[in-house]
Every structure is written in structure tokens, then in C-alpha cells.
Amino acid sequence: MKKLPTKAEILEWIEQNPTLTAKRDIAKAFGIKGAARIDLKRILKELEAEGHLQKRSRSYQDPDRLPPVSVLMVTGPDSQGDLFAKPMEWHGEDREPNVLLITKPSDPALGEGDRILARLTAVKGDDHAYEGRLIRRIGTNPQKVLGIFRKRSEGGRIMPIDKGSDREWAVADEDVNDARDGELVEAEQAGPKGRLGLPRARITDRLGDPSAPKAVSLIAIHQHGIPDQFPDEVVAEADAAKPKGLQDREDLRELPLITIDPSDARDHDDACYAHADDDPKNKGGHVIWVAIADVAAYVTPGSALDREARKRGNSTYFPDRVVPMLPDRLSGDLCSLHEGVPRACIAVRMVLDSKGQKLTHTFHRGLMRSPASLHYEEVQDAIDGRPNDRTGPLLEPVLKPLYAAYDALKVARAARQPLDLDLPERRVELSEDGTVSSVNFKDRLDAHKLIEEYMVLANVAAAETLLAKKTPLLFRIHEEPSPEKLESLRETAQASGFTLAKGQVLQTAHLNKLLNDAAGTDEAELINISTLRSMTQAYYGPAHIGHFGLALRSYAHFTSPIRRYADLIVHRALITAHGWGKDGLRPEDLDTLEQTGAHISDTERRSMMAERDTTDRYLASFLSERVGNEMSGRISGIARFGAFVKLDETGADGLLPMRSLGREYFHHDADQQTLTGSDTGMTIGIGQRVKVRLAEVVPLTGGITLELLEIEGTKLKQGSRSPAGRSPRRKGSNAKRKKDKIKRKVSRPRR
């Protein structure tokens, strides 16, 4: 048994390590384990009773010392002009110590009574025991600025790169931080407006040439605050990880579990295998295996890897790079189901009947070895009669049974009726030098749909198992549309000649009927966009609410723990529920499930915004050499300052500013999402076909400005910018409009 430390040794440790004062930190420092922790707790209690220590939450600190980062109140300057402060919290027996504030010219002016967060250093001064350096004034969090630095004779200015922002920032000479003219820089607010009336900023980071191809995603990373550098301790933990063996695992290495991913996939976290069920009681049935990388075996609760993964929440994907949730040693190696190497996994075996309904399922913690890492196109080619050297040997024993089980799942899907939106996804193709070579719409192959259905089924199985075992987890929640959004969709459908029935409990089948009725018509895109916009945003949480869009009562994310923290939580819950080891959920993890769900929902939205902004900038760069060209598209959004158009060829979104619509006043109806001319009565609404001219493109911000030429086949007159052949309409009374509850609709022929 490890010898217990003396009280003096404990006090010396706490003095030298003021940030590692929890009982577990002290136990770890002295190698105290097991029952000896009880004796350590007794010693700490004695030190607390003797007044040597003060317990704060779950940590112990010397009550006569201030922590290295403290909240202070400024007491004002002394007769010599030196600025002092005192701690807001003090537990020592002696009088609270004085803190001498060491300020920099760039620090904001501080006055008596200001509360600040400061970093402290213990000193032996005549009238003070600490020196403090300002971190920030409490209640203020310096605004981050990302832009292009322009050098001036004294200091310079930062030109914004945010789309829609025209505010410049002044940079004093001492705050330039050696930045060069034209560089992309990150800065923070340094104070109030200067003599030129511009807000002040100090440059904190130089990001290089803004026109470099890789700057596009770099801008998004910094702009949205996505962590892209792993702390040293996180990398060290990942580098120290070793491959897992068969200990406490099932041997699944003989199962031909193959991975099917995009051709440029950076990781392989899921594999699958299927075969006909040989049970005579399940004639025509199938057995599906889905195996997922066992990330929980490497990322243990409370570790540095775990804290960083939770902080990031998910991986973020850009056309030229990925910002991973986990270091490459894990995401690209030990947790990636590479071909021909043994890998730890958590697998689910699912039995289906001939109509694709899941009969039973069981989970297994095992060791697998994939015989092949394939991509979607080659798998589809093999099924379509064009196998290659890799897929040929797998066609009969592996690929065809996968598709046979998928055919059954399609029957079950048709019966379930998940929401079936038809919204093509863009794919930005980059050349070797990082510039945009083409913009295409992604093909939707049966190979893509097969993997999606297998993953959905595995996610359902995970949620059902944890519910049955009464183990808390994070669900993927998607609530049904709000009554207001549903009514707006109903009105759009009615104005377009379609019907969405009222007076019944909304089901996805009702929305699918609307989408099917619109399919193949000029209004198909309008109805798809409007249906999408009526949906609520999915999120993570511990409440068992269900997934409206997928038409599923129980749904959790289980299949991508390399890139989503939610899936890692579900893996740990399965480990706990099955008693597979000590790397499952801890009691403290259960207490914070709701906060974790809210946090990773936020990080997911952050990544989506960063990915969207990056795509916008790449599209703007692609279109920058085509200014002046005429293009076709559809109205995709309405705002008080104009309308947005989604261009047919690239899917890029451009702005039709109000000035390009005509010289008349346009009434903006936020509820109906329309703009209506006060003189002509011209109504502009979502889904209308337009022809536009590309007027201006700013690749740095992703901004695209358009000029309206035609709307619904009607040309606009060059003089008035109003559509030819339209008779003026009298402007209606706002009071009468409100009284009669007149609702403007998108002009469409009824069908």
C-alpha cells in the first residue's frame, strides 16, 4: 500500500499546484488508490478543521492564498498614481491582500469600483502581496473581429469580411502586432471610438494571404470560433493509445463487414454485412450486421481527449479540410475501420422479416477485420453489372445480400413514410491548387440510400435497447412543425394549387402527399423549400420525444462516434447497460446530459453555419469571372431589404436588393414571405422563376448581388424596372388589410 503523505506534504503540494486541488488530483499526485482514499479524506478534513485549508466546491485551497486567476474590485489609484485592487472573495484569517495592477497601454481605462478578471503573481511588496494583469473587465467579452488589415502612416484599419457588414475598425500603431498591409487578421475590440469615430481594435493573430485558396475555410474556422488546434495533453493521450485486442471482446473477424464511404472519405467509422436468415420461421427474412468503431474504448470519461471532444461537439467538414473532433491518431487510424486490420467495434445484429420490419436485435462488443474499404460509386457499378477487381469477388457473397436486405428495408420505409424531400446537395470540386474547378449536384445512388437505411435501423436499435434497459441517453429529437409554420405552408400550397388538409394530427404522410402532388410541376421546388422551412431544427436531449421527420418513436445517434459526441454518449450508455466495462457513463455524466445535449446542439449549428459560409465563398469565387452574365433561378427567400435567388446552375444564393426591383415602394409581408409593389401590385414570392444578371461578386465575403431582368417570363421595363403589361393597382389601406385579415399569396394558377 502506498504510504500516505503527511499534512505538510499535502500543504506543500497545494501551494505549488493551486489549480490541481480537488481530492482526486491530490490522490493522483501521491498515488493513493482504493481504500486509502478514505484515509486521505480524513486528513483533508483535519486540515480543514485546523484552518489550514478551505474547501471550495470539490477542491481544497490554502485560505491565505489567492488563486492564480481571481475576480478583483478596483479600489483606485494611490497618491503615486499606482492602481490597486482587492479580491472579491477572501477566506483567510488575516486582512485581505492588496493587488497592484500592472496595466498596458492597450488596456481599457479602469476606475474605482470596476470588477475585473485578473491573472495574479505572488510578490513580496511593501504594500501589496500580488501583482495582477488584466484579462478582461467583468461583464465584457471583447468582440472578435476578422478582416483585412490596411496599413496607414499611424497604425491602420481593419476592413470587414462579414457579408453585410461595412463597419471598419481603427488599429493604433502599438496594436498592429507586426501585421502587413493586405493580410487577413484576427483582432479584438480594444476600446471605445477614437477621434476618427471608428471603434478601436488590437490585432491578436495574423492569418496570412486572404486570396490564398486555403484561406476560405480558415476564415470560417476563425469567424465561427471552431477550435482547430489540439492542446498538447490531448495529442499526447491520443499518441499513447494502443490497438485493442480480443480481451473481453467477441471475435467478429470472420464476418465480412465492409465499409462503404465517399471516395475521398477521411475516416471509416461504420461497416455492414447482410445475409439471408436461415431460420425456417422467418422465410424471406434477412440478418443485418452494422459495426461501429469503438471510440469509447479510447476516449474515456473525464480524460483530456473526452473534454476536448465534448468542447468541439462534432467534426466540421470543408471542401479542402476537416476540423476533426478527435486527433488523427484516433480518427484516421485506431478508430477507423481500415481494410485488413483488426479494429475494436460495437456491433448490432438485426433480424428482419421479408417486409423489412425489425424482429429482434442484439448488441456486441467485439473485434472485427474489414475485408474491403469501398466507395459508393464502385459498389453501385458492381450491382449494375460493372464490377472491378475489388468488388468482383465480393459481388455474390457480400454486395448482393446487402442490396437484398435493402430491398426489404425499402418496403418498410414506404410503410413508415418518413419525410421525402427532394433537395439536391451541392458538391464543390477543388483543383490541386485549391481553386474551384466545378460545382455539381451530388448523385443520389442506391448505394447511398442503402447505407442511410442501415444506419437509421442501427440508431433505432440503440435507442430501443437503452430504453428497455432504462439507461439514460441522448436522443436525436425532431419535433413536428409549429402551428404557425404549418399554416404558412398550407397557404403557400393553396396559392400554388395544392392542398394540405386541416383538422387532423399531422403526419409525414400528409406532407409526402403534398410533395408528390407537386413533383414534376413548376411549383415542385417551391413546395420542397417551403416544406423544409416549416420544419423545426433537430437537436440532442435526454427527453424521449421522437423524430418527426423520420417518422420514428425512438431515435438516437449511434453510428458516427468519431465525428459526433452524441454518438459517443450513446456508446457509453450501451457499455453501461450491458456491463461491458468501466468506460461507460459516469454518474456525473448522467447529471449533465441535458447541458451536454444543449452544448453539442449548439456546436452542430456552429459547424453548419461555418460549412455554409465556406461554400458561399467558394461559389462566389467560382462566379467572380462571370460578372455581367445572365442566369436563371428561383426566388428562395424574402427580406425587407430585397429577395434572394437560388441560381439554377450552381445552387448559389444571390441577393436582389430592393433598388433593383423598381422605383416603387415594396411592402414586405413577413408572414407570407412576399414583397408587393405599391404602384404596380407586382408580387414577388418564394418559388417564382426569374432571370437575373450577375451584377457584383465579392469572394472574400461570399456576397453575390443580382439585377432582376424577368420574373415569371415577364420582362421588366428598363426605365421603371416594373414588369411590362401589368396594370397599376391602388395601394390598399393598412387598417383595412389588418381588419379584414387579408393575406397576400404567391401568384400561382390553381390546379
FIKOL-389063 format. One line per 10 residues: number of its first residue (from 1); their letters; for each residue y, z, x of C-alpha. Coordinates in steps of 0.02 Angstrom, whole numbers, padded with zeros to 5 digits. Each point is the difference from the previous one (the first is absolute). Layout:
BEGIN
NUM	a	Y:Z:X; ...
//
This chain:
BEGIN
1	mkklptkaei	00000:00000:00000; 00173:-00046:00063; 00100:00153:00056; 00144:00040:-00117; 00175:-00014:00075; 00107:00153:00022; 00156:00028:-00103; 00106:-00041:00153; -00092:-00165:00023; 00028:-00047:-00182
11	lewieqnptl	00186:00042:00010; 00016:-00102:00161; -00085:-00150:-00084; 00116:00008:-00150; 00153:00010:00113; -00055:-00153:00100; -00059:-00099:-00151; 00125:00034:-00141; -00060:-00150:-00103; -00186:00048:00007
21	takrdiakaf	00001:00170:-00082; -00122:-00017:-00145; -00157:00107:00009; -00108:-00156:00025; 00113:-00054:00146; -00019:00169:00083; -00188:00000:-00030; -00016:-00173:00075; 00104:00046:00152; -00114:00146:00043
31	gikgaaridl	-00163:-00083:-00054; -00032:00123:-00142; -00128:-00059:-00127; -00107:00066:-00142; -00001:00185:-00036; 00119:00034:00145; 00140:-00071:-00108; -00010:00161:-00103; 00040:00103:00155; 00144:-00118:00043
41	krilkeleae	00070:00023:-00175; -00008:00189:00024; 00096:-00010:00166; 00135:-00110:-00078; 00018:00121:-00145; 00024:00143:00124; 00133:-00097:00095; 00087:-00035:-00164; -00007:00183:-00051; 00068:00051:00170
51	ghlqkrsrsy	00150:-00116:-00023; -00046:-00118:00143; -00034:-00145:-00117; 00068:-00062:-00165; -00117:-00100:-00111; 00085:-00153:-00074; -00109:-00094:-00124; -00161:-00027:00100; 00072:00021:00176; 00052:00143:00111
61	qdpdrlppvs	00161:00004:00101; 00093:00120:00110; 00131:00071:-00120; 00124:00017:00144; -00005:-00186:00042; 00067:-00150:-00093; -00114:-00152:-00025; 00044:-00153:00107; 00069:-00090:-00153; 00103:00110:-00115
71	vlmvtgpdsq	00124:-00007:-00143; 00168:00071:00054; 00168:00037:-00079; 00153:-00047:00102; 00110:00154:00026; 00144:-00096:00077; 00079:-00018:00174; 00048:00149:00108; 00166:00021:00091; -00060:-00119:00137
81	gdlfakpmew	-00043:-00136:-00125; -00190:00018:00018; -00095:-00026:-00164; -00125:00133:-00052; -00129:00021:-00137; -00120:00132:-00066; -00177:-00018:-00070; -00020:-00010:-00189; -00164:00096:00013; -00027:00149:00118
91	hgedrepnvl	-00142:00127:00000; 00033:00096:00161; 00051:00181:00010; 00149:-00033:00113; 00158:-00090:-00053; -00019:-00186:-00033; 00031:-00103:00158; 00149:-00115:00028; -00031:-00186:00028; 00120:-00105:00105
101	litkpsdpal	00008:-00176:-00071; -00001:-00138:00131; 00078:-00149:-00088; 00013:-00184:00044; 00150:-00113:-00034; -00104:-00095:-00128; -00043:00157:-00099; 00093:00025:-00164; 00138:00129:-00003; -00070:00171:-00045
111	gegdrilarl	00096:00141:-00080; -00027:00179:-00049; -00129:00018:-00138; -00092:-00164:00038; -00189:00015:-00003; -00090:-00099:00133; -00174:-00034:00067; 00001:00027:00189; -00118:-00004:00148; 00012:00163:00098
121	tavkgddhay	-00025:00046:00182; -00008:00183:00052; 00130:00045:00134; 00071:00158:00080; 00182:-00013:-00045; 00127:00141:-00007; 00042:-00028:-00182; -00145:-00108:-00063; -00190:-00005:00014; -00026:-00183:-00046
131	egrlirrigt	00078:-00170:00021; -00016:-00116:-00150; 00009:-00189:-00014; 00035:-00078:-00169; -00141:-00093:-00084; 00092:-00027:-00164; 00112:00086:-00123; -00101:00074:-00143; 00014:-00102:-00158; 00029:-00161:00097
141	npqkvlgifr	-00130:-00122:00063; 00086:-00134:00105; -00009:-00169:-00083; -00101:-00126:00099; 00080:-00168:00039; -00089:-00159:00054; 00104:-00148:00052; 00069:-00117:00133; 00113:00078:00130; 00161:-00094:00039
151	krseggrimp	00089:00055:00159; 00187:00032:-00003; 00122:00051:00136; -00027:00180:-00051; -00171:00032:-00074; -00048:-00125:-00133; -00063:-00025:-00176; -00169:-00010:-00085; -00021:-00145:-00122; -00124:00044:-00139
161	idkgsdrewa	-00162:-00095:-00027; -00042:00074:-00170; 00000:-00132:-00135; 00150:00031:-00113; 00091:00115:00121; 00165:-00050:00081; 00054:00168:00071; 00033:00003:00187; -00009:00154:00112; 00116:00044:00144
171	vadedvndar	-00078:00057:00164; 00102:00099:00125; -00015:-00044:00183; -00096:00160:00039; -00125:-00038:-00140; -00048:-00177:00054; -00155:00060:00096; 00007:-00153:00116; -00030:-00120:-00144; 00041:-00183:00034
181	dgelveaeqa	00097:-00118:-00110; -00113:-00083:-00129; -00143:00126:00016; -00093:00070:-00148; 00033:00187:00000; -00042:00156:-00097; 00138:00127:-00022; 00045:00154:-00101; 00157:00055:-00085; 00112:00090:00123
191	gpkgrlglpr	00143:00059:-00107; 00129:-00046:-00131; 00107:-00155:00001; 00100:-00035:00156; 00175:-00068:00015; -00057:-00176:-00048; -00072:00064:-00163; -00180:-00033:00051; -00137:00133:00000; -00054:00052:00174
201	aritdrlgdp	-00174:-00018:00074; -00087:00039:00164; -00134:-00116:00066; -00166:00089:00021; -00119:-00144:00040; 00012:-00177:00067; -00126:-00117:-00082; 00034:-00162:00094; 00033:-00180:-00053; 00015:-00012:-00191
211	sapkavslia	-00046:-00185:00002; -00167:00031:00088; -00146:-00036:-00118; -00072:00175:00016; 00167:00078:-00048; -00033:-00043:-00183; -00136:00130:-00025; 00084:00118:00124; 00154:00002:-00110; -00105:00049:-00151
221	ihqhgipdqf	-00091:00136:00097; 00163:00083:00053; 00092:-00034:-00162; -00132:00087:-00106; -00039:00138:00124; -00183:-00046:00026; -00073:00099:00147; -00061:-00129:00126; -00031:00107:00155; -00146:00123:00007
231	pdevvaeada	00037:00169:00081; -00092:00031:00163; -00112:00134:-00074; -00056:-00118:-00138; -00046:-00137:00124; -00089:00128:00109; -00106:00059:-00147; -00046:-00179:-00044; -00041:-00046:00179; -00113:00151:00017
241	akpkglqdre	-00104:-00050:-00153; -00181:-00051:00030; -00114:-00111:-00107; -00102:00097:-00128; -00189:00000:00009; -00140:00030:-00125; 00020:00190:-00005; 00009:00056:-00183; 00008:-00182:-00056; -00115:-00122:-00089
251	dlrelpliti	-00056:-00150:00100; 00069:-00153:-00091; -00005:-00116:00150; -00135:-00112:-00075; 00107:-00040:-00153; 00088:-00169:00026; 00172:00068:-00047; 00123:-00140:00041; 00190:00007:00006; 00103:-00135:-00084
261	dpsdardhdd	00186:-00001:00044; 00146:-00118:00031; -00021:-00105:00157; 00141:00096:00085; -00059:00174:-00054; 00048:00138:00120; -00134:00121:-00060; -00161:00001:-00101; -00015:00157:-00105; -00121:-00059:-00137
271	acyahadddp	-00169:-00086:-00001; -00118:-00049:-00141; -00177:-00055:-00039; -00091:-00041:-00162; -00175:-00041:-00058; -00095:-00020:-00161; -00061:00163:-00076; -00191:00009:00012; -00011:00131:-00137; -00095:-00081:-00145
281	knkgghviwv	00103:00105:-00121; 00159:-00088:00059; -00045:-00183:-00019; 00136:-00113:00070; 00089:00149:00076; 00078:00018:00172; 00022:00131:00136; 00166:-00002:00093; 00039:00096:00159; 00181:00026:00054
291	aiadvaayvt	00024:00087:00168; 00169:00065:00058; 00051:00058:00174; -00019:00189:00016; 00178:00036:00056; -00016:00182:-00052; -00123:00028:00143; 00139:-00039:00125; 00158:00056:-00091; -00034:00182:-00039
301	pgsaldrear	00110:00109:-00112; 00146:00081:00089; -00018:-00103:00159; 00144:-00094:00080; -00081:-00162:-00060; -00006:00068:-00176; 00181:00057:-00001; 00060:-00169:00063; -00110:-00096:-00123; 00069:00101:-00145
311	krgnstyfpd	00178:-00026:00063; -00025:-00189:00003; -00099:-00002:-00162; -00064:-00176:00027; 00003:-00149:00117; 00141:-00126:-00019; -00038:-00185:00021; 00120:-00135:00059; -00032:-00183:00039; 00012:00033:00187
321	rvvpmlpdrl	-00061:00180:00019; -00074:00152:-00083; 00065:00177:00009; -00165:00093:-00017; -00032:00168:-00078; -00119:00042:00143; 00004:-00042:00186; -00091:-00158:00053; -00142:00098:00082; -00051:00047:-00178
331	sgdlcslheg	00069:-00137:-00113; -00052:-00143:00112; -00154:00076:00081; -00098:00156:-00050; 00043:-00012:-00186; -00014:-00189:-00010; -00169:-00065:-00058; -00020:-00127:00139; -00145:-00119:00008; -00154:00061:00094
341	vpraciavrm	00056:00177:00042; -00050:00164:-00086; 00138:00077:-00103; 00015:00159:-00102; 00023:-00034:-00185; -00002:00072:-00175; -00095:-00117:-00114; -00030:-00010:-00187; -00156:-00078:-00077; 00032:-00066:-00175
351	vldskgqklt	-00127:-00066:-00126; 00061:-00129:-00128; -00084:-00072:-00153; -00005:-00187:-00033; 00173:00008:-00083; 00083:00086:00148; 00009:00173:-00077; -00025:00139:00128; -00152:00105:-00043; -00008:00122:00144
361	htfhrglmrs	00074:00029:00171; -00027:00114:00151; 00105:00035:00155; -00068:00009:00178; 00074:00051:00168; -00081:-00114:00125; 00001:-00110:00154; 00006:-00189:-00027; 00000:-00156:00108; 00075:-00158:-00075
371	paslhyeevq	-00092:-00162:00042; 00158:-00105:-00026; 00188:00009:-00020; 00046:-00150:-00108; 00161:-00064:-00077; 00030:-00055:-00178; 00012:-00187:00030; -00164:-00017:00094; -00093:00105:-00129; 00068:-00109:-00141
381	daidgrpndr	-00042:-00158:00097; -00180:00060:00022; -00020:00033:-00187; 00077:-00171:-00037; -00130:-00085:00109; 00087:-00004:00168; -00078:00140:00105; 00038:00016:00185; -00100:00074:00143; 00052:00176:-00049
391	tgpllepvlk	-00022:-00009:-00188; -00154:-00116:-00006; -00130:00134:00046; 00082:00122:-00122; 00015:-00118:-00148; -00164:00037:-00090; -00034:00182:00048; 00179:00068:-00009; 00135:-00115:-00071; -00086:-00068:-00155
401	plyaaydalk	-00055:00174:-00059; 00181:00058:00023; 00061:-00139:-00114; -00141:00030:-00126; 00056:00181:-00019; 00181:-00060:-00011; -00047:-00116:-00145; -00064:00153:-00093; 00159:00096:00041; 00104:-00142:-00073
411	varaarqpld	-00088:00028:-00167; 00043:00184:00006; 00179:-00041:00049; 00020:-00118:-00148; -00059:00138:-00116; 00116:00128:00080; 00153:-00115:-00005; 00107:00060:00147; 00175:-00072:00005; -00015:-00180:00059
421	ldlperrvel	00169:-00052:00072; 00020:-00170:00081; 00130:00026:00137; -00037:-00097:00161; 00026:00096:00162; 00101:-00075:00142; -00065:-00015:00177; 00123:-00020:00143; -00079:-00096:00145; 00072:00031:00173
431	sedgtvssvn	-00011:-00112:00152; -00048:00065:00172; 00182:00037:00043; 00020:00104:-00158; 00104:-00122:-00102; -00047:-00051:-00178; -00107:-00157:00000; -00039:-00006:-00186; 00005:00098:-00161; -00151:-00020:-00113
441	fkdrldahkl	-00076:00083:-00150; -00163:00089:00035; -00159:-00075:-00070; -00100:00112:-00118; -00181:-00035:00043; -00152:00075:-00085; -00032:00087:00167; 00163:00096:-00022; -00042:00046:-00179; -00176:00054:00048
451	ieeymvlanv	00063:00127:00127; 00133:00061:-00122; -00130:00034:-00135; -00117:00087:00122; 00142:00112:00060; 00056:00041:-00177; -00178:00050:-00045; -00014:00112:00154; 00167:00081:-00039; -00058:00038:-00177
461	aaaetllakk	-00162:00075:00067; 00099:00115:00116; 00111:00063:-00140; -00148:00027:-00118; -00100:00095:00131; 00143:00119:00042; 00037:00031:-00183; -00184:00038:-00032; -00004:00120:00148; 00166:00078:-00054
471	tpllfrihee	00079:-00036:00170; 00190:-00026:00001; 00059:-00170:00063; 00145:-00122:-00002; -00018:-00129:-00138; 00082:-00170:-00001; 00103:00014:-00159; 00075:-00143:-00100; 00080:00049:-00164; 00028:-00117:-00146
481	pspekleslr	00171:-00082:-00025; 00140:00101:-00078; 00044:-00040:-00182; 00169:-00070:00057; -00076:-00121:00126; -00136:-00049:-00121; 00130:-00041:-00134; 00098:-00105:00125; -00160:-00097:00043; -00036:-00023:-00185
491	etaqasgftl	00173:-00073:-00030; -00016:-00117:00150; -00168:-00059:-00065; 00068:-00027:-00176; 00150:-00098:00064; -00121:-00109:00099; -00107:-00037:-00152; -00139:00125:00029; -00054:00164:-00080; -00039:00172:00067
501	akgqvlqtah	-00056:00102:-00150; 00079:00167:-00045; -00070:00154:-00083; -00156:00023:00105; -00054:00091:00156; 00041:-00116:00142; -00148:-00065:00099; -00007:-00122:00145; -00095:-00119:-00114; 00159:-00019:-00106
511	lnkllndaag	00101:-00046:00155; -00136:-00119:00060; 00006:-00092:-00166; 00187:-00024:00023; -00028:-00063:00177; -00138:-00118:-00056; 00107:-00068:-00142; 00139:-00039:00124; -00116:-00075:00132; 00036:-00183:00033
521	tdeaelinis	00169:00003:-00088; 00174:-00005:00074; 00016:00185:-00044; -00155:00056:00096; 00098:00064:00151; 00129:00086:-00110; -00136:00093:-00095; -00092:00049:00160; 00160:00063:00083; 00055:00093:-00157
531	tlrsmtqayy	-00171:00080:-00019; 00001:00057:00180; 00174:00074:-00020; -00055:00097:-00153; -00130:00091:00103; 00028:00172:00076; -00028:00024:00185; -00169:00070:00052; 00000:00163:00097; -00113:00136:00071
541	gpahighfgl	-00028:00169:-00079; -00132:00131:-00042; 00014:-00027:-00189; -00141:-00095:-00086; 00105:-00125:-00098; -00089:-00167:00031; 00051:-00173:00056; 00077:-00104:-00140; 00009:-00165:00094; -00183:00004:00051
551	alrsyahfts	-00053:00069:-00170; -00093:00143:00083; -00009:00183:-00051; -00038:00065:00174; 00064:-00082:00158; 00031:00057:00179; 00029:-00089:00165; -00153:00019:00112; -00020:-00166:00090; 00141:-00005:00130
561	pirryadliv	00015:00165:00094; 00057:-00090:00159; 00161:-00053:-00083; 00026:00120:-00147; 00009:00189:00009; -00049:00013:-00184; -00171:-00073:00042; -00021:00126:00141; 00031:00141:-00125; -00135:-00074:-00114
571	hralitahgw	-00122:-00012:00147; 00030:00183:00042; -00026:00046:-00182; -00168:-00091:00002; -00048:00092:00160; 00041:00166:-00082; -00088:-00044:-00163; -00161:-00050:00091; 00005:00138:00131; -00006:-00126:00141
581	gkdglrpedl	00099:00100:00128; 00155:00100:00041; 00117:-00151:00004; 00029:-00001:-00188; 00148:00065:-00099; 00069:00171:00047; 00065:00125:-00129; 00178:-00031:00061; -00024:-00188:-00026; -00046:00033:-00182
591	dtleqtgahi	00157:00103:-00024; 00110:-00144:00057; -00089:-00148:-00083; 00145:-00033:-00118; 00128:00001:00142; -00112:-00111:00106; -00018:-00123:-00145; 00189:-00008:-00026; 00031:-00023:00187; -00124:-00142:00026
601	sdterrsmma	00061:-00085:-00159; 00172:00000:00081; -00066:-00068:00166; -00091:-00137:-00094; 00161:-00054:-00086; 00090:00009:00168; -00127:-00119:00077; 00010:-00119:-00148; 00189:-00009:00017; -00010:-00028:00189
611	erdttdryla	-00131:-00137:-00021; 00104:-00084:-00136; 00159:00006:00103; -00091:-00075:00149; -00068:-00142:-00106; 00174:-00032:-00069; 00070:-00015:00177; -00139:-00116:00055; 00026:-00109:-00153; 00187:-00006:00030
621	sflservgne	-00032:-00051:00180; -00118:-00137:-00061; 00131:-00067:-00122; 00151:00017:00116; -00013:-00181:00059; -00004:-00067:-00179; 00172:00058:-00058; 00071:-00129:-00121; -00171:-00054:-00066; -00037:-00001:-00186
631	msgrisgiar	-00148:00105:-00059; -00085:00047:-00163; -00046:00173:-00058; 00002:00127:-00141; 00117:00142:-00045; -00094:00155:00061; 00130:00136:-00027; 00167:00039:-00082; 00137:00115:00066; 00180:00032:-00045
641	fgafvkldet	00055:-00099:00154; -00109:-00154:-00030; -00177:-00063:-00018; -00148:-00009:00120; -00104:-00158:00019; -00177:-00011:00069; -00014:-00167:00089; -00157:-00100:-00041; -00044:-00061:00174; 00008:00162:00098
651	gadgllpmrs	00011:00138:-00130; 00160:00059:00084; 00127:00092:-00109; 00180:-00058:00006; 00158:00059:-00087; 00104:-00100:-00122; 00164:00097:00012; 00104:00011:-00156; 00131:-00117:00074; -00126:-00142:00004
661	lgreyfhhda	-00040:00014:-00186; 00167:-00056:-00066; 00180:00050:-00028; -00035:00094:-00160; -00040:00185:-00017; -00186:00040:-00011; -00061:00148:-00101; -00142:00094:00086; -00132:00071:-00118; -00105:00119:00105
671	dqqtltgsdt	-00126:00032:-00139; -00036:-00183:-00035; 00025:-00053:00181; 00120:-00141:-00044; 00172:-00067:00048; 00096:-00083:-00141; 00158:-00104:00019; 00145:00060:-00106; 00069:-00176:-00030; -00152:-00116:00000
681	gmtigigqrv	-00131:00123:-00060; -00114:-00058:00141; -00140:00128:00020; -00087:00024:00166; -00162:00097:-00005; -00157:00035:00100; -00122:-00145:00011; 00122:-00144:-00028; -00023:-00154:00109; 00147:-00040:00114
691	kvrlaevvpl	00049:-00121:00136; 00107:00075:00137; 00082:-00043:00164; -00031:00108:00153; 00178:00057:00037; -00018:00133:00135; -00139:00086:00097; 00016:00154:00111; -00168:00028:00089; 00054:00167:00073
701	tggitlelle	00018:00079:-00172; -00120:-00113:-00095; 00142:-00051:-00116; -00012:-00168:-00089; 00146:-00062:-00107; -00024:-00142:-00124; 00110:-00113:-00105; -00054:-00042:-00177; -00018:-00187:-00038; -00112:-00008:-00154
711	iegtklkqgs	-00073:00123:-00125; -00145:-00052:-00111; 00032:-00182:00045; 00184:00005:-00049; 00123:-00040:00138; 00154:00104:00026; 00167:-00089:-00001; 00081:00000:00171; 00168:00057:-00068; -00036:00143:-00115
721	rspagrsprr	-00173:00038:00067; -00059:00010:-00180; -00149:-00096:-00069; 00038:-00171:-00072; -00025:-00028:-00183; 00018:00182:-00051; 00125:00043:-00135; 00107:00154:00030; -00045:00155:-00097; 00116:00136:-00057
731	kgsnakrkkd	-00016:00163:00091; -00081:00130:-00112; 00072:00171:-00033; -00073:00138:00107; 00017:00121:-00145; -00091:-00116:-00119; -00133:-00034:00132; -00032:00185:00018; 00008:00034:-00187; -00121:-00137:-00048
741	kikrkvsrpr	-00108:00031:00156; 00000:-00183:00039; -00117:-00033:00145; 00025:-00154:00104; -00156:-00095:00044; -00047:-00129:00130; 00023:-00170:-00082; -00175:-00071:-00028; -00079:-00115:-00132; -00126:00092:-00108
751	r	-00181:-00051:00013
//
